[in-house]
């Protein structure tokens, strides 16, 4: 499967679950700000202990999502605006 630069346009239409499992290490470093030391902390995944499980039919699911986007994708902004307006209308009004 090749990377497509239009990914961000149609990714929300992709109906697939990708399972990722990983072991994380808690780490950090000190930085000096305004004369005081602050600990900056984060977690990083260990690449050797990271597993990705893709659906067997991922290629066909990607094609379906791309086709759906080509049909209605150019209207997403208007559809999203309508969805937001509908969500603001009180129930039963």
C-alpha positions as CSV (number, residue, x, y, z in Angstrom):
1,X,0.0,0.0,0.0
2,X,1.5,3.3,-1.0
3,X,1.2,6.6,1.0
4,X,-1.3,9.1,-0.5
5,X,-0.9,12.8,0.2
6,X,-4.7,13.1,0.2
7,X,-4.9,11.0,3.4
8,X,-6.1,13.8,5.6
9,X,-9.0,14.4,3.3
10,X,-10.5,10.9,3.3
11,X,-9.1,9.3,6.5
12,X,-12.3,10.0,8.5
13,X,-14.2,7.9,6.0
14,X,-12.0,4.9,6.6
15,X,-14.0,2.3,8.4
16,X,-11.1,0.2,9.8
17,X,-9.7,-0.6,13.2
18,X,-5.9,-0.7,13.5
19,X,-4.7,-2.2,16.7
20,X,-1.4,-0.9,18.1
21,X,0.2,-2.3,21.2
22,X,3.5,-0.9,22.7
23,X,5.6,-0.7,25.8
24,X,6.3,2.8,27.0
25,X,9.1,4.2,28.9
26,X,8.6,7.2,31.2
27,X,11.4,9.7,30.7
28,X,12.2,13.4,31.0
29,X,14.9,16.1,31.1
30,X,15.5,19.3,33.0
31,X,15.3,22.7,31.2
32,X,16.2,26.0,32.7
33,X,13.6,28.7,32.3
34,X,13.7,32.1,33.8
35,X,16.5,31.0,36.1
36,X,14.7,28.0,37.4
37,X,15.0,24.3,36.5
38,X,11.8,22.5,35.4
39,X,11.4,18.8,34.7
40,X,9.8,18.1,31.3
41,X,8.4,14.6,31.3
42,X,7.0,12.4,28.5
43,X,6.5,8.8,27.5
44,X,8.1,7.2,24.5
45,X,7.2,3.9,22.9
46,X,9.9,1.3,22.5
47,X,10.1,0.5,18.8
48,X,11.3,-3.1,19.4
49,X,8.2,-3.7,21.5
50,X,5.6,-2.1,19.2
51,X,3.1,-4.2,17.3
52,X,0.6,-3.0,14.6
53,X,-2.2,-5.3,13.5
54,X,-3.9,-4.2,10.3
55,X,-7.2,-5.6,9.0
56,X,-6.7,-8.1,6.2
57,X,-9.0,-6.1,3.8
58,X,-7.3,-2.7,4.5
59,X,-6.6,-2.1,0.8
60,X,-10.3,-2.5,-0.2
61,X,-11.4,-0.3,2.8
62,X,-9.0,2.4,1.7
63,X,-10.4,2.3,-1.8
64,X,-13.9,2.6,-0.5
65,X,-13.0,5.6,1.6
66,X,-11.3,7.3,-1.3
67,X,-14.3,6.7,-3.5
68,X,-16.7,8.1,-0.9
69,X,-14.5,11.1,-0.6
70,X,-14.4,11.7,-4.3
71,X,-18.3,11.7,-4.3
72,X,-19.0,13.9,-1.4
73,X,-15.7,15.1,0.0
74,X,-15.8,18.5,-1.6
75,X,-19.0,19.2,0.4
76,X,-17.6,18.2,3.8
77,X,-17.3,21.8,5.1
78,X,-20.9,22.5,4.3
79,X,-22.1,19.2,5.8
80,X,-20.0,19.8,8.9
81,X,-21.6,23.3,9.2
82,X,-25.1,21.8,8.9
83,X,-24.2,19.2,11.5
84,X,-23.1,21.8,14.0
85,X,-26.2,23.9,13.4
86,X,-28.4,20.8,14.0
87,X,-26.6,20.0,17.2
88,X,-27.3,23.5,18.5
89,X,-31.0,23.2,18.0
90,X,-32.7,22.1,21.3
91,X,-34.3,18.7,21.3
92,X,-38.0,18.8,20.7
93,X,-38.0,22.4,19.4
